Amino acid sequence: MLAARERQRLAVSVLSRQLDFDSLADFLVQQELAQYFCAHIESLELSKVFPASFRQKLQWQCEAQVQQREALTAALTVLHREFTSAGLEFLLLKGLHLAEQYWGSVENRFTWDLDMMIEPQHLDEAVHVLQQTGYRSTHASALQPRFVRRFSHAMEFKQASIAVDLHWVFRPRPGHLVDYPAIWRRRDSWDYHGHRYSVLAAEDALLMLLLGIAEDVERAEPNYRKLWDIYLMLRSNAVADWNGFFERTQQQGVGRLVVALLAFTCHALACADEFPELQQALARWSKGLYCSAAELDLVLARPAKHPANRLWIARLQPVSTAYYLAWWTVTAPMRYLVWRL
C-alpha cells in the first residue's frame, strides 16, 4: 500500500472502499507509520478522500510526534554541547538524521528516542556526561557497568520524556567481526539546527539496520517502520556497489545474514522489482541460503516468539547453528536482566 505510488490506483481503491480502513489505521499506528502515511497521501492530494474516522485514528500519533520531536531536538542540542565540552565525539544513529536523509523530512518518521554511539574506550566518560546532564540509567545499578557491557549493545538513560540509548557496538553476536574503527573513519556529517553531527556512512547505517531487523525477525516480530527504513535507503541508491558491500560484510562474518535480510525486506514489502541490480547481486550471493520465496513466506507468517524463526537466524550465523543456539540459550537470562530490571 505504502509502496504503491500510483495516485490513480490508490484513489480508486479508497473511493471504491476496497480497503479495510479500521485495520489499515490500526496497522499504521502499531507499526509507527502514521505520520509517513499522512504525509504521503497529502503529497498526492488524497487525504480528503479517506474517511474522517480513519484520519482521526492516525492524528493522535502525528500530534504526539510533533511534541516529541521538539523535545528530542532540544535534548540533542544540549547533549552536543556537553559532549563537545568534554572533548567527546558521538555518532548519531537512526532517528532524526535518517528521517531527513531518506524519509523526506524529520516530520515523516516516528522517532521516540535518541541513539548515540561512542567509541568503547570512551564509554565511561560518556556515561559520566549523561549523568552530569541529568540522565539516569534505566538498568539496575548492581548490573552496571561491566555486566551490561558484556551482554548488551547499549545502555538506556532517561530524563523526563527523553530516552537516550548509548551504543558501543551494533549487536554483539558470536562470530561477528564488524570493523568499528573503520566505521568511525568513514563517518559522515549532518547539519541540523545550527550544529554539525557525526553520523554513519550510508553502508554502515544499512548494516546497522539489517542487524536490528535480524533481532526482530528472530523474535518473529518484524517491525515495518524498520523495514521501511531499509526500503527508503534502497530507493535512494545508498549502496552503489552491492557486490562490494556483500564482499565486505562477508569478511566481517555478517554476509549471510545481510543477504538473507535484504531478501526478506524485499519480499515482505513486495518491492523486489524496483531494485533489479540488488536482485542480481542477491541471486549471486544467496546460493545455499534459506531465503527462497517459500521460506520467506514462512518466516513472515509465523506468530511472535516462534522458535523456527530463531532457528532460521541461527543458520545464517558465521558460527555453527548448535553453537549459536547454545550461546543464545546461555546468555538469554543475562540479556533479559539487562533490559528488564
ZAVOLO-842256 format. One record per residue (C-alpha): residue in three letters; x, y, z. Coordinates in nm, 2 decimals, always signed. Example, Ala and Ser with C-alpha at 12.3 -4.5 7.8 and 13.67 -1.06 7.14 Angstrom:
BEGIN
+------+--------+--------+--------+
! type !     px !     py !     pz !
+------+--------+--------+--------+
!  ALA !  +1.23 !  -0.45 !  +0.78 !
!  SER !  +1.37 !  -0.11 !  +0.71 !
+------+--------+--------+--------+
END
This chain:
BEGIN
+------+--------+--------+--------+
! type !     px !     py !     pz !
+------+--------+--------+--------+
!  MET !  +0.00 !  +0.00 !  +0.00 !
!  LEU !  +0.27 !  +0.25 !  +0.10 !
!  ALA !  +0.49 !  +0.15 !  -0.19 !
!  ALA !  +0.21 !  +0.20 !  -0.44 !
!  ARG !  +0.29 !  +0.55 !  -0.56 !
!  GLU !  +0.04 !  +0.54 !  -0.84 !
!  ARG !  -0.21 !  +0.81 !  -0.74 !
!  GLN !  -0.49 !  +0.69 !  -0.96 !
!  ARG !  -0.47 !  +0.33 !  -0.84 !
!  LEU !  -0.47 !  +0.44 !  -0.48 !
!  ALA !  -0.76 !  +0.68 !  -0.53 !
!  VAL !  -0.97 !  +0.41 !  -0.69 !
!  SER !  -0.91 !  +0.17 !  -0.40 !
!  VAL !  -1.01 !  +0.44 !  -0.15 !
!  LEU !  -1.31 !  +0.57 !  -0.33 !
!  SER !  -1.45 !  +0.22 !  -0.40 !
!  ARG !  -1.40 !  +0.13 !  -0.03 !
!  GLN !  -1.19 !  -0.17 !  -0.12 !
!  LEU !  -0.97 !  -0.10 !  +0.19 !
!  ASP !  -1.04 !  -0.21 !  +0.54 !
!  PHE !  -0.98 !  +0.14 !  +0.69 !
!  ASP !  -1.00 !  +0.03 !  +1.05 !
!  SER !  -0.74 !  -0.25 !  +1.00 !
!  LEU !  -0.52 !  -0.02 !  +0.80 !
!  ALA !  -0.53 !  +0.26 !  +1.06 !
!  ASP !  -0.45 !  +0.01 !  +1.34 !
!  PHE !  -0.16 !  -0.13 !  +1.13 !
!  LEU !  -0.01 !  +0.21 !  +1.06 !
!  VAL !  -0.03 !  +0.32 !  +1.43 !
!  GLN !  +0.10 !  -0.01 !  +1.56 !
!  GLN !  +0.39 !  -0.01 !  +1.31 !
!  GLU !  +0.46 !  +0.36 !  +1.38 !
!  LEU !  +0.40 !  +0.47 !  +1.02 !
!  ALA !  +0.10 !  +0.71 !  +1.08 !
!  GLN !  +0.29 !  +1.03 !  +1.00 !
!  TYR !  +0.46 !  +0.90 !  +0.70 !
!  PHE !  +0.13 !  +0.77 !  +0.55 !
!  CYS !  -0.04 !  +1.11 !  +0.63 !
!  ALA !  +0.24 !  +1.30 !  +0.46 !
!  HIS !  +0.23 !  +1.05 !  +0.16 !
!  ILE !  -0.14 !  +1.09 !  +0.09 !
!  GLU !  -0.11 !  +1.47 !  +0.15 !
!  SER !  +0.16 !  +1.49 !  -0.12 !
!  LEU !  -0.07 !  +1.30 !  -0.36 !
!  GLU !  -0.36 !  +1.53 !  -0.26 !
!  LEU !  -0.57 !  +1.23 !  -0.15 !
!  SER !  -0.60 !  +1.29 !  +0.22 !
!  LYS !  -0.96 !  +1.42 !  +0.20 !
!  VAL !  -1.09 !  +1.11 !  +0.02 !
!  PHE !  -1.00 !  +0.90 !  +0.32 !
!  PRO !  -1.28 !  +0.87 !  +0.58 !
!  ALA !  -1.26 !  +1.12 !  +0.87 !
!  SER !  -1.26 !  +0.84 !  +1.12 !
!  PHE !  -0.96 !  +0.69 !  +0.96 !
!  ARG !  -0.76 !  +1.02 !  +0.97 !
!  GLN !  -0.86 !  +1.08 !  +1.33 !
!  LYS !  -0.71 !  +0.74 !  +1.43 !
!  LEU !  -0.38 !  +0.85 !  +1.29 !
!  GLN !  -0.39 !  +1.20 !  +1.42 !
!  TRP !  -0.30 !  +1.14 !  +1.78 !
!  GLN !  +0.03 !  +0.97 !  +1.69 !
!  CYS !  +0.11 !  +1.25 !  +1.45 !
!  GLU !  +0.04 !  +1.52 !  +1.71 !
!  ALA !  +0.24 !  +1.33 !  +1.98 !
!  GLN !  +0.53 !  +1.32 !  +1.74 !
!  VAL !  +0.54 !  +1.69 !  +1.69 !
!  GLN !  +0.59 !  +1.75 !  +2.07 !
!  GLN !  +0.84 !  +1.46 !  +2.10 !
!  ARG !  +1.04 !  +1.58 !  +1.80 !
!  GLU !  +1.08 !  +1.93 !  +1.95 !
!  ALA !  +1.19 !  +1.78 !  +2.28 !
!  LEU !  +1.44 !  +1.55 !  +2.11 !
!  THR !  +1.58 !  +1.84 !  +1.91 !
!  ALA !  +1.63 !  +2.04 !  +2.23 !
!  ALA !  +1.78 !  +1.75 !  +2.41 !
!  LEU !  +2.02 !  +1.68 !  +2.12 !
!  THR !  +2.14 !  +2.04 !  +2.13 !
!  VAL !  +2.22 !  +2.01 !  +2.50 !
!  LEU !  +2.40 !  +1.68 !  +2.46 !
!  HIS !  +2.60 !  +1.81 !  +2.16 !
!  ARG !  +2.72 !  +2.10 !  +2.38 !
!  GLU !  +2.80 !  +1.88 !  +2.68 !
!  PHE !  +2.99 !  +1.61 !  +2.48 !
!  THR !  +3.18 !  +1.87 !  +2.29 !
!  SER !  +3.28 !  +2.04 !  +2.62 !
!  ALA !  +3.41 !  +1.71 !  +2.75 !
!  GLY !  +3.61 !  +1.65 !  +2.43 !
!  LEU !  +3.40 !  +1.36 !  +2.33 !
!  GLU !  +3.25 !  +1.27 !  +1.99 !
!  PHE !  +2.95 !  +1.06 !  +1.93 !
!  LEU !  +2.79 !  +0.91 !  +1.62 !
!  LEU !  +2.42 !  +0.99 !  +1.59 !
!  LEU !  +2.23 !  +0.68 !  +1.49 !
!  LYS !  +1.90 !  +0.64 !  +1.31 !
!  GLY !  +1.62 !  +0.88 !  +1.43 !
!  LEU !  +1.62 !  +1.24 !  +1.31 !
!  HIS !  +1.90 !  +1.21 !  +1.06 !
!  LEU !  +1.76 !  +0.90 !  +0.90 !
!  ALA !  +1.42 !  +1.08 !  +0.87 !
!  GLU !  +1.56 !  +1.38 !  +0.69 !
!  GLN !  +1.80 !  +1.19 !  +0.47 !
!  TYR !  +1.56 !  +0.92 !  +0.35 !
!  TRP !  +1.21 !  +0.99 !  +0.46 !
!  GLY !  +1.19 !  +1.34 !  +0.32 !
!  SER !  +1.17 !  +1.53 !  +0.65 !
!  VAL !  +1.22 !  +1.48 !  +1.02 !
!  GLU !  +0.85 !  +1.52 !  +1.04 !
!  ASN !  +0.78 !  +1.20 !  +0.84 !
!  ARG !  +0.94 !  +0.93 !  +1.05 !
!  PHE !  +0.84 !  +0.81 !  +1.40 !
!  THR !  +1.12 !  +0.89 !  +1.64 !
!  TRP !  +1.08 !  +0.85 !  +2.01 !
!  ASP !  +1.44 !  +0.85 !  +2.14 !
!  LEU !  +1.80 !  +0.94 !  +2.07 !
!  ASP !  +2.05 !  +0.67 !  +1.96 !
!  MET !  +2.42 !  +0.76 !  +2.00 !
!  MET !  +2.74 !  +0.56 !  +1.95 !
!  ILE !  +3.05 !  +0.62 !  +2.14 !
!  GLU !  +3.39 !  +0.45 !  +2.10 !
!  PRO !  +3.43 !  +0.18 !  +2.36 !
!  GLN !  +3.73 !  +0.33 !  +2.52 !
!  HIS !  +3.53 !  +0.65 !  +2.60 !
!  LEU !  +3.22 !  +0.48 !  +2.73 !
!  ASP !  +3.28 !  +0.56 !  +3.10 !
!  GLU !  +3.34 !  +0.93 !  +3.01 !
!  ALA !  +3.02 !  +0.93 !  +2.80 !
!  VAL !  +2.82 !  +0.78 !  +3.09 !
!  HIS !  +2.95 !  +1.04 !  +3.32 !
!  VAL !  +2.85 !  +1.32 !  +3.08 !
!  LEU !  +2.50 !  +1.18 !  +3.06 !
!  GLN !  +2.47 !  +1.16 !  +3.43 !
!  GLN !  +2.60 !  +1.51 !  +3.48 !
!  THR !  +2.34 !  +1.63 !  +3.23 !
!  GLY !  +2.06 !  +1.48 !  +3.44 !
!  TYR !  +2.01 !  +1.14 !  +3.27 !
!  ARG !  +1.98 !  +0.83 !  +3.48 !
!  SER !  +2.03 !  +0.47 !  +3.37 !
!  THR !  +1.72 !  +0.25 !  +3.34 !
!  HIS !  +1.92 !  -0.06 !  +3.43 !
!  ALA !  +1.96 !  -0.18 !  +3.79 !
!  SER !  +2.27 !  -0.01 !  +3.94 !
!  ALA !  +2.40 !  -0.35 !  +4.05 !
!  LEU !  +2.44 !  -0.46 !  +3.69 !
!  GLN !  +2.65 !  -0.16 !  +3.58 !
!  PRO !  +2.87 !  -0.13 !  +3.41 !
!  ARG !  +3.06 !  -0.45 !  +3.34 !
!  PHE !  +2.76 !  -0.68 !  +3.32 !
!  VAL !  +2.56 !  -0.45 !  +3.09 !
!  ARG !  +2.86 !  -0.41 !  +2.85 !
!  ARG !  +2.92 !  -0.78 !  +2.84 !
!  PHE !  +2.57 !  -0.88 !  +2.74 !
!  SER !  +2.43 !  -0.59 !  +2.56 !
!  HIS !  +2.50 !  -0.34 !  +2.28 !
!  ALA !  +2.37 !  -0.02 !  +2.45 !
!  MET !  +2.27 !  +0.13 !  +2.78 !
!  GLU !  +1.95 !  +0.33 !  +2.81 !
!  PHE !  +1.93 !  +0.66 !  +3.00 !
!  LYS !  +1.62 !  +0.87 !  +3.07 !
!  GLN !  +1.54 !  +1.22 !  +3.16 !
!  ALA !  +1.17 !  +1.32 !  +3.17 !
!  SER !  +1.03 !  +1.21 !  +2.83 !
!  ILE !  +1.36 !  +1.17 !  +2.66 !
!  ALA !  +1.54 !  +0.84 !  +2.63 !
!  VAL !  +1.89 !  +0.80 !  +2.51 !
!  ASP !  +2.04 !  +0.47 !  +2.40 !
!  LEU !  +2.42 !  +0.49 !  +2.43 !
!  HIS !  +2.57 !  +0.23 !  +2.20 !
!  TRP !  +2.92 !  +0.10 !  +2.17 !
!  VAL !  +2.85 !  -0.18 !  +1.91 !
!  PHE !  +2.56 !  -0.25 !  +1.67 !
!  ARG !  +2.47 !  -0.60 !  +1.80 !
!  PRO !  +2.70 !  -0.84 !  +1.99 !
!  ARG !  +2.68 !  -1.19 !  +1.83 !
!  PRO !  +2.93 !  -1.48 !  +1.82 !
!  GLY !  +3.14 !  -1.47 !  +1.51 !
!  HIS !  +3.05 !  -1.11 !  +1.41 !
!  LEU !  +3.37 !  -0.91 !  +1.34 !
!  VAL !  +3.23 !  -0.57 !  +1.24 !
!  ASP !  +3.52 !  -0.33 !  +1.19 !
!  TYR !  +3.41 !  -0.05 !  +1.42 !
!  PRO !  +3.74 !  +0.16 !  +1.38 !
!  ALA !  +3.67 !  +0.16 !  +1.00 !
!  ILE !  +3.31 !  +0.27 !  +1.07 !
!  TRP !  +3.44 !  +0.57 !  +1.27 !
!  ARG !  +3.69 !  +0.66 !  +1.00 !
!  ARG !  +3.41 !  +0.65 !  +0.73 !
!  ARG !  +3.17 !  +0.86 !  +0.94 !
!  ASP !  +2.97 !  +1.13 !  +0.76 !
!  SER !  +2.84 !  +1.46 !  +0.89 !
!  TRP !  +2.49 !  +1.61 !  +0.91 !
!  ASP !  +2.39 !  +1.97 !  +0.98 !
!  TYR !  +2.08 !  +2.02 !  +1.19 !
!  HIS !  +1.96 !  +2.32 !  +1.38 !
!  GLY !  +2.29 !  +2.50 !  +1.36 !
!  HIS !  +2.51 !  +2.21 !  +1.47 !
!  ARG !  +2.71 !  +1.96 !  +1.28 !
!  TYR !  +2.67 !  +1.60 !  +1.39 !
!  SER !  +2.87 !  +1.29 !  +1.30 !
!  VAL !  +2.66 !  +1.02 !  +1.15 !
!  LEU !  +2.71 !  +0.67 !  +1.00 !
!  ALA !  +2.81 !  +0.64 !  +0.64 !
!  ALA !  +2.52 !  +0.50 !  +0.43 !
!  GLU !  +2.66 !  +0.15 !  +0.40 !
!  ASP !  +2.72 !  +0.13 !  +0.78 !
!  ALA !  +2.38 !  +0.27 !  +0.85 !
!  LEU !  +2.23 !  -0.01 !  +0.63 !
!  LEU !  +2.43 !  -0.27 !  +0.81 !
!  MET !  +2.32 !  -0.15 !  +1.15 !
!  LEU !  +1.95 !  -0.15 !  +1.04 !
!  LEU !  +1.98 !  -0.50 !  +0.90 !
!  LEU !  +2.14 !  -0.64 !  +1.22 !
!  GLY !  +1.85 !  -0.48 !  +1.41 !
!  ILE !  +1.60 !  -0.64 !  +1.18 !
!  ALA !  +1.77 !  -0.97 !  +1.24 !
!  GLU !  +1.68 !  -0.94 !  +1.61 !
!  ASP !  +1.32 !  -0.86 !  +1.53 !
!  VAL !  +1.29 !  -1.15 !  +1.29 !
!  GLU !  +1.45 !  -1.38 !  +1.54 !
!  ARG !  +1.16 !  -1.30 !  +1.78 !
!  ALA !  +0.91 !  -1.33 !  +1.48 !
!  GLU !  +0.81 !  -0.97 !  +1.54 !
!  PRO !  +0.92 !  -0.78 !  +1.22 !
!  ASN !  +0.87 !  -0.40 !  +1.25 !
!  TYR !  +0.75 !  -0.24 !  +0.93 !
!  ARG !  +0.89 !  +0.10 !  +1.02 !
!  LYS !  +1.23 !  -0.05 !  +1.03 !
!  LEU !  +1.18 !  -0.24 !  +0.71 !
!  TRP !  +1.07 !  +0.09 !  +0.56 !
!  ASP !  +1.39 !  +0.25 !  +0.67 !
!  ILE !  +1.57 !  -0.01 !  +0.45 !
!  TYR !  +1.33 !  +0.03 !  +0.16 !
!  LEU !  +1.38 !  +0.41 !  +0.15 !
!  MET !  +1.76 !  +0.36 !  +0.16 !
!  LEU !  +1.73 !  +0.12 !  -0.13 !
!  ARG !  +1.52 !  +0.38 !  -0.32 !
!  SER !  +1.79 !  +0.64 !  -0.26 !
!  ASN !  +2.06 !  +0.42 !  -0.41 !
!  ALA !  +2.26 !  +0.45 !  -0.08 !
!  VAL !  +2.47 !  +0.15 !  -0.18 !
!  ALA !  +2.64 !  +0.20 !  -0.52 !
!  ASP !  +2.82 !  -0.14 !  -0.53 !
!  TRP !  +2.62 !  -0.43 !  -0.40 !
!  ASN !  +2.89 !  -0.69 !  -0.47 !
!  GLY !  +3.15 !  -0.49 !  -0.29 !
!  PHE !  +2.91 !  -0.44 !  +0.00 !
!  PHE !  +2.84 !  -0.82 !  +0.02 !
!  GLU !  +3.21 !  -0.89 !  +0.00 !
!  ARG !  +3.29 !  -0.66 !  +0.29 !
!  THR !  +3.01 !  -0.79 !  +0.51 !
!  GLN !  +3.12 !  -1.15 !  +0.43 !
!  GLN !  +3.47 !  -1.07 !  +0.56 !
!  GLN !  +3.31 !  -0.94 !  +0.88 !
!  GLY !  +3.11 !  -1.25 !  +0.95 !
!  VAL !  +2.77 !  -1.10 !  +0.87 !
!  GLY !  +2.75 !  -1.15 !  +0.50 !
!  ARG !  +2.50 !  -1.44 !  +0.50 !
!  LEU !  +2.27 !  -1.26 !  +0.75 !
!  VAL !  +2.28 !  -0.94 !  +0.54 !
!  VAL !  +2.20 !  -1.12 !  +0.22 !
!  ALA !  +1.90 !  -1.31 !  +0.37 !
!  LEU !  +1.76 !  -1.00 !  +0.55 !
!  LEU !  +1.77 !  -0.79 !  +0.23 !
!  ALA !  +1.59 !  -1.07 !  +0.05 !
!  PHE !  +1.34 !  -1.08 !  +0.34 !
!  THR !  +1.29 !  -0.70 !  +0.33 !
!  CYS !  +1.22 !  -0.70 !  -0.05 !
!  HIS !  +0.98 !  -1.00 !  +0.00 !
!  ALA !  +0.79 !  -0.85 !  +0.29 !
!  LEU !  +0.74 !  -0.52 !  +0.11 !
!  ALA !  +0.68 !  -0.68 !  -0.23 !
!  CYS !  +0.93 !  -0.44 !  -0.38 !
!  ALA !  +1.19 !  -0.67 !  -0.54 !
!  ASP !  +1.11 !  -0.55 !  -0.90 !
!  GLU !  +1.21 !  -0.19 !  -0.80 !
!  PHE !  +1.57 !  -0.29 !  -0.74 !
!  PRO !  +1.70 !  -0.51 !  -1.03 !
!  GLU !  +2.07 !  -0.45 !  -0.95 !
!  LEU !  +2.02 !  -0.56 !  -0.59 !
!  GLN !  +1.83 !  -0.87 !  -0.71 !
!  GLN !  +2.11 !  -0.97 !  -0.94 !
!  ALA !  +2.36 !  -0.94 !  -0.66 !
!  LEU !  +2.13 !  -1.13 !  -0.42 !
!  ALA !  +2.10 !  -1.41 !  -0.67 !
!  ARG !  +2.48 !  -1.44 !  -0.68 !
!  TRP !  +2.53 !  -1.43 !  -0.31 !
!  SER !  +2.23 !  -1.62 !  -0.18 !
!  LYS !  +2.33 !  -1.96 !  -0.31 !
!  GLY !  +2.28 !  -2.22 !  -0.03 !
!  LEU !  +2.10 !  -1.97 !  +0.19 !
!  TYR !  +1.75 !  -2.02 !  +0.34 !
!  CYS !  +1.58 !  -1.73 !  +0.16 !
!  SER !  +1.36 !  -1.87 !  -0.11 !
!  ALA !  +1.02 !  -1.71 !  -0.15 !
!  ALA !  +0.86 !  -2.01 !  +0.02 !
!  GLU !  +1.09 !  -1.99 !  +0.32 !
!  LEU !  +1.05 !  -1.62 !  +0.35 !
!  ASP !  +0.67 !  -1.66 !  +0.35 !
!  LEU !  +0.70 !  -1.89 !  +0.65 !
!  VAL !  +0.94 !  -1.65 !  +0.83 !
!  LEU !  +0.69 !  -1.37 !  +0.77 !
!  ALA !  +0.38 !  -1.56 !  +0.87 !
!  ARG !  +0.49 !  -1.72 !  +1.20 !
!  PRO !  +0.35 !  -1.58 !  +1.52 !
!  ALA !  +0.56 !  -1.39 !  +1.77 !
!  LYS !  +0.83 !  -1.59 !  +1.96 !
!  HIS !  +0.80 !  -1.88 !  +1.72 !
!  PRO !  +1.12 !  -2.09 !  +1.77 !
!  ALA !  +1.15 !  -2.17 !  +1.40 !
!  ASN !  +1.25 !  -1.81 !  +1.32 !
!  ARG !  +1.53 !  -1.83 !  +1.58 !
!  LEU !  +1.65 !  -2.14 !  +1.40 !
!  TRP !  +1.63 !  -1.96 !  +1.07 !
!  ILE !  +1.85 !  -1.68 !  +1.20 !
!  ALA !  +2.08 !  -1.93 !  +1.37 !
!  ARG !  +2.15 !  -2.10 !  +1.04 !
!  LEU !  +2.27 !  -1.77 !  +0.89 !
!  GLN !  +2.53 !  -1.70 !  +1.15 !
!  PRO !  +2.91 !  -1.74 !  +1.09 !
!  VAL !  +2.93 !  -2.00 !  +1.37 !
!  SER !  +2.75 !  -2.34 !  +1.37 !
!  THR !  +2.38 !  -2.35 !  +1.44 !
!  ALA !  +2.43 !  -2.55 !  +1.75 !
!  TYR !  +2.69 !  -2.31 !  +1.89 !
!  TYR !  +2.47 !  -2.01 !  +1.82 !
!  LEU !  +2.16 !  -2.16 !  +1.98 !
!  ALA !  +2.37 !  -2.26 !  +2.28 !
!  TRP !  +2.51 !  -1.91 !  +2.31 !
!  TRP !  +2.16 !  -1.76 !  +2.28 !
!  THR !  +2.02 !  -2.00 !  +2.55 !
!  VAL !  +2.30 !  -1.94 !  +2.80 !
!  THR !  +2.30 !  -1.56 !  +2.76 !
!  ALA !  +1.93 !  -1.51 !  +2.74 !
!  PRO !  +1.88 !  -1.47 !  +3.12 !
!  MET !  +2.16 !  -1.22 !  +3.13 !
!  ARG !  +2.02 !  -1.02 !  +2.84 !
!  TYR !  +1.68 !  -1.03 !  +2.99 !
!  LEU !  +1.81 !  -0.89 !  +3.32 !
!  VAL !  +1.99 !  -0.60 !  +3.14 !
!  TRP !  +1.67 !  -0.47 !  +2.97 !
!  ARG !  +1.41 !  -0.57 !  +3.23 !
!  LEU !  +1.55 !  -0.47 !  +3.57 !
+------+--------+--------+--------+
END
